[in-house]
Amino acid sequence: MKYFFTFLISLFSIPLFSQNVNADVFEINYQTGINGKNLFKYKDKIIFTGDNINGKDNVIWAYDFSTKKSFPVKEIVTGWSSLFSSSPWFSELNDKVYFTIVNSPNNELWTTDATTNGTYRVFEFPQDTSVFEMKSCDNNILYIKTSKGLYVSDGTTAGTKIIPEIKSEIAPGIEYHKNHLVFAAKNPNFSNEMWASVGNETFRILDAETNGILYIYHDAYGYNVGDKFIFYAMNANSSKEGLWSFDINSKKATFIYPAKNFTGGVLLNDKLVYKASNSQSTDNLWATDGTSQNTISLNTQKGFTSFSVHDIMMKNGNYAYFFPHINNYSNRLWRTDGTLQGTSATDVLVDNYAPNIDKSFPLNKNLVIRNATYNKHWLLDESENLIPITDKMDDGVEEAGKVIFPFTNRKYGREFFQYSFNSQSIVLFHDGKHSSGSNPKSFNINSDNKLIFTAGNAENGNEFYSLEDKNSQPQLIKDFDYNGDFSYGIPNGTLFKVGNYYYQKPTSYTKTLAKTDGTFENTKALVLTGNDNIDESSSFGNLKDNTLIFTTYSSDVGRTIKVWKTENSGTELSLLKELPTSGTRYGFTQTILYNGFVYFMAENADNKLEVWRTDGTTENTTLAPFTIPDTGNNNNIPVLLTVFDNKILINKDYRLWTYDGLTNAVKEIILPTDTPFFTQINVSIKPEVIDGKLYLLSQNGYGTVYKFDDFQNPPVALVSDNRMSYVSEFQKCGNQIYFATGPFENRYNAFWSLNPESNTNNLIFMNDYSNTNRVKDLACVNNYMYYLRENSNKLFRTSGTAQSITTVDVTMDNAEQLAATDSIDDMFLFDGHLYFVATTAESGSELFHIKTDLPTFLSTDNIGSVRHSNVTVSPNPTADHLKIYSKSKINKVEMYDYSGVKIGEYQSDNLDLGKLSKGVYLIKIYTNDFIETKKVIKK
């Protein structure tokens, strides 16, 4: 039955100018990595340093726990490319974070509150001053150890000052006790003297008994034990070497207990547990509360033989752990709670000659233990379980139950991962930078209605992917890895369909021919040997949906084009014939399947392109049994266009020919022209057969679109225009044929709709030939034609006229919103939904899925129509109920809103519209004999 259509847009006379749809991005490639480092927990954020888009290490970043996103706080623009080549020494003071940068010529002190305006320089150090350490003391003051002395700061420019009495090197280890900084600094004789500083007063700490200066060897070991400050030092003649107690009132220290070779300690249960030698130079473990009477040895009869200055003792829970030397071994872990009875060996034995403790995670009560070569690490929990870990989690931020730290893996690059203490696993915490994209392309739907395409990532390389339906995620079909059929993925290229298989046609020289039918077991890589290569100029032909015919170029002596075949069901590559050739160019890749033969072109030894054919046998791989006359005035290049009217259509020398395989006859097609002195034509290489008619573009005259019913009768000229270009595309959508043309593939300067019934046309779009906003990627959805524009992050829709063009904005649900600089590069229809490929600053080139149900362009009856209606509805307009009267039995009724979005479905001829808002609706009535759409007005 023939239907007459009227546009929905003309019926209502109010066009839809814009729409918003929701989309998700499918991340396939998660590289490149945010490259974050120097992590610091600040309120509900993690402050860290990282790179700008050019790889320059000069950006302060922040990760927000509430939004689960990271963002650049501020790019610090200075003369140096790496401002954080040494630690920025993040420290929190007065609700702000302070850090230092390595600048030239002067290093600087900065502050941030995780906002751009709140990130600024506080202080510039004198020229050639290096910062070695910075720390906040009780959220009261910053100390900054530099190569030129010790600075203190209250967080302001005016309040950042050097301690004038100290202009020499500061020893490692600075502590804070009751508003006093306690530290050691070198004197002119390079001896480290003990000092203290408070406010505007800085003084040496002297021996309370002799007023003598106190010294240390290298590190300043100081501890707040209860209300006492205990430190290790010696007097000038070393007669009193050991622990001292500092009194801030007298500004002097009292000797407590002798100790030699002090190598550090920990605060544990209101005591200081430390390692040192006794008066007989025997290494020992001690505990003290800051008084001589309560300083005791903990390794009596324990058998310790020595401690090394590098042996670490670290607190975990209620114990301090360490590796002592016993009988020349140090791989048994010991623990102490600060008492003699609580000092004992554990059951933890590390299979390594000299393990040590690397770090502590106090919130989760875990220690990290390493081997002597730093290539193995273990976690020790509070129950003294030793758990192997693959990374020691440097630079980590500790949260309850986890550690967040920078980590590099093949899939994500260097990103933030988390170690879960509960599951004992490392998983991705935050993917902060994945802008390289997977470049998905060559989308095809196989006979199982599965989407097949290729995409690449850093983990798998370029591979075949599949998508089951609109509710699924892309799945890797097979990983061609280093142990598989191919070293690292498949070649880049486009997919060529043979039956239910897709073969990867490469865009550059390769010996690998990859194929898939969408299943793991039937995804194969076939490899050529010798000097044969496949590339983008190879011909690919589909022989009876079962066999791939392809050509290769061989650089062996004599130069040949080789014709091969491979079966879908097998993995063999069978050579059919070698054709002598003049060079590496062997013709256009367009092939034609016609009457059981694949027709293709090859360049012979005389530099002439010839048409060949094969049925998959060597004996029938021959020159085609026809020739087309040469004019001698041009390149004499035949172009195989299509099969129509049971003939091959060929373009040669700007003229159009047909070949009849039954009679082997060649016939020229003469097109009518409005330029009688110019009869040679140039035909677009993409004609299309639609509903049994052939549509093609020729450059006859200014350029004309023709429609052929057959090759026996003259064609109909549908549209002629001087804006025609060589490349074209035809696509049916609804009851119309859409036609686009431009100077390059999929870049169209002009866009028409053609009515095949009336042979009329509508110009939808024409650009100004600036080649910046051309039409591309046509996709028909629900009888609307969607298309893209160059350099645009929007979709466009039309029902066939310029007036009906609708701009479609995309809202991202699982990613950053499309920016003005982002572009949509490809679009197609799958499982009733639109998909597109976009290049964004966040994700690079990735696949997107529009989840929103798109409107339907419906045909409706119109007053005065020549067609008699089979259906009436009453009352119309209606306030609530609507009755449908039909000559045939009604199977179902669909209801659509004004924009064409389906809002309901009924199995009755009585509809309750009471709950609908006032407006215009469409009902689509399905019967056994017809389908008809009616306009309904709800009052």
N, C-alpha and C positions, 0 to 999 in steps of 0.2 A: 504493500500500500504506500502511496506517495504522500508525504507530509509537507505542509507549508509552514515555514518558521518565521516568526517575527522576533526581533531582538528584545530581550527583557529590558534593556536600557532604554529603547525607544518607547516601549509600552508605558514606562513610568515617567519618562522624560526627565528623570533626575539621576544622572550618572553617579556611580560610586567612584570617588576620586582617591580614596585611600583605604587601606586595611592594615591591621597588625596581626601577625602570626607568631606562634611560639616555636622555637627550634632548640634542639640539642646538638652538641658537637660530639662526634665519635673520635676520641683520641686514639690514634694508632702509633704515632711516634711521640715519645715523651721526652726526647732530648731537647735542649742541649744541656740543661742543668743550670741552677741558679748560682752555683759557685759561691755560696755563702760561707762565711767563716767568722770567728770571734763572736760567738753567740753569747748573749747576755739577757737574762730574764728581767723585764721591767714592767711592772703592773700586769696587765693582761696581754702583754706583747713580748716578742723576742726581738731585741735590737741586734743587728749584725751588719757586717760589712760585705760588700760585693762589687761586682763590675757594672759598668754602664754598657750600652749596646755595642760599643766599640772594643770591649774587653779591658777597659781602663779601670783599675781597682781604686775607685774614688767615690763610691756611693754608700751612704748610710741607708740601710733597709730596715723594715720592720715587718714582723709577722704578727697578725692580729688573731688571737685565739677565738674571739667571738665571731668574726667573719670567715675565719679559716683561709685568709688570703694574705699574701705578702705584697708590699708596695715600696717603691723607692721614696724615702723620706726627703733626701736631698743629695744632689750631686755636688761635691765640693770641687770647684774648678780652681786648680792651681797649676804650678809649673811642672809638677811631677806626675808621672803616669800611675804610680803605685803609692798611694798615701798610707797604706796599711801594710807595708812590707815588714814591719815589726808590730807587735801587739799594740792595739789602741788603748789597752788598760782600762776597759770600761769600768766605771765606778759610779754608784748612785749617791747623791748628796742633795739633801733638801728637795726631794721629789723630782729631781732631774738626773739625767745620765751625763757623765763627763767622760771625755775620751781625748786622746792625743793623736795627731797625725804627723807623718814624716814628710815634711815639706822642704823645699829648697828656696832660699838658704836657711830659713828659720823654721824649726818645729813649732807646733801650735797646740794650745789647749782649746777644745770645743765642748759645747753642751748640746743636748737634744732632749726634747720631750715627746719624740715620735711625730712631730709635725714639722712642716717645712719652715714656717716662720719661727718656730721654737728651736731651730738648729742653727747655731751661729758660733763664731769664734769668740772666745773669752780672753785669751792671752797669747801673745807671741813671744817665744823664748828668744834670748839673744842668739846671734848668729853662731852656727856650728855647735849648738847645744843639743846633745842627744838625750832622749828620755829613756830611762832604763826600767822604771817602775812607777806605778801610781796606784794609790789605794785610799778608800774612804775610811775614816776612823770614827766609829760609832755615829755615823751620819752627821758628824760635827765639823770635820775638816778633811781636806785632801792633803796627802803628802805626795810629792812628785820627786823622785830621785833622778837626777840628771848627771851628765858628764861634767857639769860645772858647779855642782853643789846640790843642796836640798831645798826644794820649794814647798811652801804650804799655801793653801788656797781655801777661801770660804765660798768659792764658786763665782766670784765677781772678778772683774778686771783689776779693780783697785785692791782687792783682797788677795791677789795672787802675788806672793813675794818670795824672794830667796832668803834663807836664813843667813844673815850677813857674816856670822862667825864661821860658817862652814863653806869653804870654797874648794873643797877637795873631794876625792872619791869617797862615796858612801859604801860601807860594807853591806853585803846581803843580809836582810832581816831587819825590819823596822817594826816596832810594836808601839801600842798606845796604852797608856796607863793614867787614868784620872787626869785627863786633859794634857798629858805630857807625851810627846814623842820621844821614845828611847831608841837610840841608834848608835852606830859606831862610824867614825870617819878617820881617814888617814891623816897623820901629822906630817910635817916636813921630812921626818925620818922614815916615812912609809909604814909606821906602826899604827894600828887601829885603836883609837881611844874611844871610851864610852862617853856619850853625850845624852843630854835631855834638853827639850825645848818646850816652852809653854808661852803662848802670847808673844810678847816682845822680849822675853828673856830666854837665853840659850846658855847652857853651862855644862862643864865637864862633871861627870859623876865621879866623886873622889872616895877613897877609902876612909870610912868614918873614924878609923883608929889612927891613921897616919897622915891623912889628907893627901895621900899619894894618888897618882893617876892610875886608872884601871884600863887594862888592855884586853883585846881578844886576838885570836889568830887570823881568822878570815870571816866566818859567819857570825853575826850577832844573834845569839840564842836568848830570847826573852819570853817570859810567860806570866800571865796573870793567874796566880794561884790563890783562890779566895780573894781577899783584899790586899794581898801582897803581890809585889812584882819581883819575880826571881829571874836572874840572868846568870850566864856563865861568863867569867872573866878571870884575870890574874893581875897581881900587882907587878911592880917594875922588876923585881928580882925573882918572880915566880915562886916566892915562898908561900904565897896564898893563891892557889889555883883551884877553882871550883865554883860553887854556887854562892851568889851574893843576893842580898835583899835590899831593894832600893827604897829609901824613905824620901818622899817628895818635900817634906817640911825641912829637913836638914840638907836636902840635895846631895846626900851621901849614901853610901851603901855599906852594909855590914856583911862580913864573911859568915857563911852558914856551914858549909860542908866541903871538904876537899874532893876534887874530881879532876881526872886527867883525860885528855882525848875525848872530850865531850862531843857526841855526834848526834844530838837532837833528842827530842822527847815529845810526849803528847800529854794533854790534860785529860785525866780519867778519874771519875768519882772523887772530885775535889782534891786530886793529887796530881803531881807532875811525875810521870813515869819516863825515865830517861836512860840513855846508854852512855856509859863512861867507864874509865879505868879507875881502879883503886890505887892506893899509895904504892902498891907493889907492881903497878902497871898491868894488872890483870883485868881484862875486859869484864864488865859487869852490867847488870840491869838493876836500876834503883827506882825507889819511889820516895817522894817527899811531899810534905804539906807546907814547906817553906820554913820549917824549923829544924835545927840540927838533931834534936832528940827524936824526931819522927822521920828521919831519913834512914831508910833501910835498904839492904841488898836483897834482891829478889831471886838471884840465881845461886844461892847457897846449895851446894850438892846437885846442881842442875847439869853441870858438865859443859857450860859454855866455854869455848876456847878463845873466841874473838868476835868483835863486831867490826864491820868496815864503815867508813864514813859514808859510803854509798848505800849501806843497808838501811832500808826504810822501816820505820815503825809507824803504824797507822791505826787509828781507832775505828772500830766497827761495832755498834751496839754498846754493850757494857764491857768490851774487851779491847785491848790493843794487841795487834798481831805483828809478828816479825819473823825473820829467818836468821837464827843465830848459827854460828859455826860450831859444830860438834864433831870432833875427830875428823877434821878436814872436810866435812860435808855440811852443806847448808840448804838442803832441799826439803827438810822437815819444817813445817809451819808450827810456830809456837804462839801462845797467847798469854796475856796477863790481865788481871783486873786490878792490879796495884797492890796485891797482897802476895805473901810468900806461898800461901796455900793455893791461891788462884793462878799461879804461874806454872804452866805445864805445856807439854807437847800436845798437838792435835793429831788427828788421824790423817790430816792432809799431807800427802807426800807428792811433790811435784817431780816428774821424771825429767829433771834438768839439773845440771851441776851447780848453777848459781841463779835461782829464781829470785825475784824481788817483788815488792808491792809497788804498783804504779800509781794508783789513784784511789779515791774514795767517793762513793755515792751515799752520803750520810742519810739523806731523806729515805732512801730505800734500803739502807743498811747493807750495802754491798761494797766489796773491795775488788779492784782489778789487779790480778797477779800476772806477771810476764815472765818469760824465760830469759836466759842470759843474752840471747841474740835478738830479742825484741820482735820475733816473728810468730810467737804463740802467746795467746792471752786466755785467761780464765776469770770468771766471776766467782767470788767467794761470798755466799750469803750468810745471814746471821746464824743459820743452822750448820754452817761450815761445810756446805755442799760446794764442790768445785765443778763449775760448768764451763766448758770450752766456748769461746766466742770468736767470731771472725774479725772483729774490729774492736780496738780498745776504747772506742767512743770518745776520742779526743774532742775538745771544744764543745762538749755536750752541755745542754741545759736539763737539769733534773726536775721531773715532775713526779707526782705520786704514781708509782707503778711503772714508770718509764723514764727513759733518757732520750732526748731529742738531740741529734747530732748530725753533722755533715757526713755524707757517705756516698761513695761512687759505685754504681753498678752499671751493667751494660745497657739495661733498658732505659733508665732515667737519667744517666749521667750523674753529676754531682748535685744532689738534692738533700733535703732534710729527711732523714729516716728516724725511726724510733725503735729502741729496744724495749720489749715488754718483759719485765721481770717475771710475770706470771706464766706467759707462754714460752718464754726463753727464745723469742724469735725477733728478727729484724724485719720490719716492714716499712713501706713508704709512709712518711708523716705528711709531707707537703711537697707537691710538684710546683715549684715556683717559676720555672722557666722551661717551656717546651715549644719554642718558636720555630724549630727547624721544619716541622711538618712531615707528613708521610707522602705527600704528593699523590693522592689516590687518582686513578685514571682508568680509562677504557672500561666503562661500565656496561655489562651485558646481562640479560636475563635468559637463563637456560630453560630447557624444556620442563624442568621441575619447578619452574617459577622461583628459582633462586638467583639472587644477584651475584655475579662473578666480576671481580675487578682486581687490580693490582695496587699495592701500596708498599711503602718501605719504612723501616725503622732501624734504629741503631742496634737492636737486639737480633733481628732476623734478616736484615737486608730487604731487598725488593722481593715480594712474594705474592702468591695468589691469596685472595681473601674472598669470603662469601658472606652473604646476608640472607637469612632464611625468610624473614618477613618484616613488616613495619614495626613489630614489637621486639625485635631481636637486636643484638649487637654484632658488629663485624667479627668474624672468626677467621683466624689464620688457618688455611687449609693444610699446608704442610711447610715445614721449615727446612729448606735446603741449606743445611749447615756444613761445618767443616768435615763432619763424618758422614755426610749424606751424598746425594747425587751430584751436588754442585757446591762449590767452595763457600759461597756466601750469597744466597738468594738467586733470583733469576735475572736475566738481562732486562733492561728497561725497554719498553716498546708498547705496541698496541695489541689487542686481542683479535684473533681471526677465528671465526666460528666454522667448525666442521661437525655437523650433527650436533651431539650434545657436548662436544669437546671444544675447548678454546686453546689455541696455540698462541704463544707469545711471539709476535713479529718484532724483532729488535730494531732499535733505531741507530745502532752502531755495530761495528764488527764484533762478532762473537761466534763461537763454535757450538753454543748451547741452544737447543730447541726445547722449550718447556711447554708442557700441556697439562690441562686439568679438565675434569668433568664436574668439579665441585666436591669430590671426595678425596680423602687422604690416599687411599690405595690406588686410585687412578690418576694421581698427580705425579708426573714423571719429568725427568730432564734427559733428553737425548743429545749425545755429544758427537759432533763431527770430528774426523781425524785429518791428518795431513794439512794441506794448505787451503782447504775449503772453509769459507766463512759465509755466514748469513748476515745481512744488514738490511737497512730500510729500502734498498733498491731491489731486494729479492722479491720475486713473484710468489704469492701465496694463493693457491687455488683449492676450492672445495669440490671434490669429486664424489658425487652421489651421497653426501652427508656421511661418508665412511672413511674417506682417504684424503690426506693432505698432500697436494702437489706443491713443491717449492723448488726454487732455483738457488744455486750458490755460484759464487765466482771463485775460480781457482787460479792462483798465480803461478801454477806449474808452467814448465816450458811449453809454449804454444798457446797459453791462455785459453781457457774454456769456460763456458757456462754449463753447469751440470744440472740436470733435471732429476729430482728425487721424488720418492713417495714414501709415506709412512702411514700405517693403518691406525685408526683410533684404538683398536684393541691390542696393538702390539707396541714394541719398542725398537723395532728394526728400521733402519734407514736404507732404502733400496735405491740404487742408482739406476735410472732409466736410460739416460743418454747424455753424451757430452757434445756440446755445440761450440765449434770454433768461434771466437769473438775477437774484436779489435781492441778491446780495453775493458776497464772496470765498469763502464756504464752499460747496463743491459736492460734498459727499457723501463716503462712505467709499471707499477705494481698491480694495476687493475687487471683482473682476470674475469673470465666469463665461463659459466657452466652452461653448455648448450648441447642437447641431444647426446648426452653421455660422454662428452669431451670437455676438458678444461682447456680454454683458449688463453694464451698468454703471449707476451712479446719478448723478443731477445734481439740483441744487436749482433749482426754477423761480422765476419772478418773484413767486410768492406764498409764498416761504419753505418750500415743501414739497419733500421728496425724492421723486423719481420714478425708476422703472426704465426705462432706455432700452436699445436694442440696435442693432447694426450688423453688416452682412456685408461692410463695406469699401466700400460704394457710398453715394452721397449719397441716392438714392431710397429705400434700405432702412435709412437711419439714422433710426429712428422710436422713439416710445414703445413699450414692450413691450406685446404684445396681451393683457395681463391686468391686473387690479386686485385688491388684497387689501383687504378691508373695514377701515375705521378704527373704532376704538372711541370716539374722542373723549376718552379719559381720559389720553392720554399723548402722546409725541412723534410717533407714527405714522412711525417710521423703519424702512424695510425693510432687512434685512441679507441679502445673498446668501451662502449658506453653502457649498454644494457641489452636485455632480450625482451622483445615486444612483438606481438603479432607473429609469434613463432619464427622470428628472425633476429639476427644480431645487428644492432645499430652501431655504426662505426663513424667516427669523425676523422677526416684526413684532409690535409691541405685546405682547411677552412670550408670543407664541403661535407655533406652528410650522405652516408651510404648504408644500404642494408645487404646482409648476406643471408640467403635462404639455404639451409643445410640440406633440404630435400632435393633441390635442383642444382645446388652449387652456384646459383645465379647471384650476381652483384648488381645492385640497382641504385642509382643516385636519387635522393629525395630532393626535389626542387621546392623550395619554400617561396611563397609570394613575398614580394619586396616592394617597398615604396622608394627604393633607390635602384632603378633598373640597370645602372651601369656598374653596380657592385653586387654581384651574386654570390661570391664566396662568403661562407658563414663561419663563425666561430661559436661552437656549442659548449655550454657548461658541461663539465664532466660528471655532474650529478643530476641527470634526469630522473624522474620518479614515475612508476606505474601505480596509479591510485584508482581503485574501483574499475579496473579494466581499461583505463585511459592513460595515455602517455603524456606527461607534462615535461617540457624542456624549454630552456632559455637559449636563444640564439642571438648573435650580435648582428643579425640582419637589420639593416637600417640603423636606427638608434639603439635597437635592442628590443626583442619581442618575446613574450611568453606564448608558446603554442600548446594546444591540446590536440592529440591525435586519437581518433577512434580506432584507426588501423592505418596501415601504410598504403592502402589502395585508394584512399580518398584524401583530399587536401585537408590540412589541419585548420583549426580555428585559432585565430590570434586573439588572446584574452586581454593582453595589455601591452602597449608599446610606449617606451619612455626613453628619454636621453640619459636617464640616470641608471641604466642597466650596467652591470659589471660582469666580468668573466665568471666569477664564482657564484653559485646559487644554491638554494635549498627549497624543496617543496615538502609540505607536511599537511596531512588532513587533520582537522579538528572539528568535531561536530559535523555540520553540513557544509563546511567551507574548506577550501584549499588555501593554505597560507604559503606565501612565496616571499623569499628574502634574497637579496643580491648585494654583493660587495666585492672589493678587490682581492680579499684574502679569505681563506677558509674560515667559516664561522665568525666573520667580522663583516656585518652587513650595513651598508649605508641606506638602503631602502627596503621597505617592508610593506607588502600588500596582503589583502585577503581577496580571494577569487571565488565567485559563485559559479560552480560547475553547471547549474541548471540554467541560469540566465546568461552565462558567459560575461558577467560584469565583474568589476573590481572596485576595491576601496583602498586608497593610500592610507596606511596607518601611521607610518613614520618615515621621515626623511631628514637626515642630519645635514650639517653644513660642510661635509667633507673635510672636517678638521681631523678626522680619524681618532677622536678622543671619546666619543660616546656612542659608538656603533652598537647595533643590535647583535645579540649572539644567543646561542643555546635555547632553541625553541622547545617547549614541552607542553603537550596538551593534557589538561586535567579537567574533567567534568565539563567538556565542551568549551572551556575557556583556553585561550592560548597564552601561556606564560613565557616570558623571555627576560633576558638580562641585558644590561647596558655596560659597556666598558667603563672602568674606573668608578663603579658604583657599588654600594653595599645594600642595594634594594632590589626587589623583584618587581616585575611589571606584568600586568594582565590586560588582555583586551578580548572583546567579543567580536572583533572584526572591523572596528572603526577607530579613527583617531579620537573621537569624542568619548569612547568607552574605556580609554586607557586608565588603569587604576594602579597607583603606586602601592606596593606591599612592603611594609616595614617589618623587620624581623627582630623579635625580642628573644634573647638567649636566656635559657633557663638554667644551664649548667656551666656557663662560662661568662667572661666579660662581654659586654654589649659590643656589637659591631661598631668600630670607629669609622670616622669619615675617611681615613686613609686605608681602611680595609676594602677588599674587593671580593665580589662573588665571581668565580671563574668558570664554573660549569654547573649544569642543572639537568636533572632527568627525573622521570616518573618511575616509581617502583612500588608495587603492592598498594596502588591507589594513593600514594603520598609523594610529595615532592622531596627530593634530596638535592643538595647542592654542595659543591666544593668551594670553599672560601679561603682566601689568604689573609690571616689576621696577625697583628703584632703579637698576640698572646700565644697562638697555636701554630703559626705557619700555615701551610696548605693542608687542610683536613676536610673530612666528610661531615656534613650537617644533615639533620633530618627535621623537616617541618612537621610537627605533630598535630597542628591545628587542622581540623577538617575544612577543606576548601569548598567554596560555593559551587553550585552547578548552574550552568547556563541552560535555561529551559526553553522549549518551544511552547507557545501559548496560542489559543485561538484569539481572533481579533474581530471586532465588529466590522461587518462589511467584507469579511474574508470570503474568498471564492469557495472555501471548503465548508461543507455542511458538518456541524458538530454532532458527534455521537452521544454527547453527555450534556446534561443541564444540571445546575446546582441552584438550590433555593432554601431560604431567602438569601439574596446577595445584593447589598450588604446584610450582615447578620450580627446580632448581639451575642448569641450563644451557640445554638444548634444549627447544623447545616445538613441538608438532605441532598444526596447525589442520585440522579436518575440516569440510568444507562440502558442502552439497547442490548448490551451483553453483560454476562455475569461478572461482577467486580471481584477480583482476587485480592487486591490490596490497594491501599491509598497511602501515598507519602506526602508529608507536608513540609514545605520549605519557607524560610523567612524571606524578607525583602532582598537580602544579599545572595540568596540561593543556597544557604546552609540548611541542611536537612534537620528538622526539629521534632519529627514524629512520624510514626507509622501506624496504620489502622487496618483492621480486617472487617470493616463494616461500611455500609453506605450512609450511616448516621454518625456525624462527627460532633463532639462536644468541644466548642471553641471558647467556652466561658472563661477559662483561665488565661487566655492569650491577651496580650496587650493590643491596643488599638493599632491598626495599620493594614498594610497590604501583604497578603500571603499567596503562595502558589500551592495547589494540590495536584499531584501527579497520579492519575487513575490507571491501574493496570487491569485489563480484562483478557479473556482468551483471544479476542479478535483485534484489539488495538490498545495503544497507550496514548492517553491524552492529558494535557495539562491545562488547568483552569485557574484564572485569577479570582481570589476571594478577598473581600474587604471586611475586616472586623471592626464593628462600630464601638 
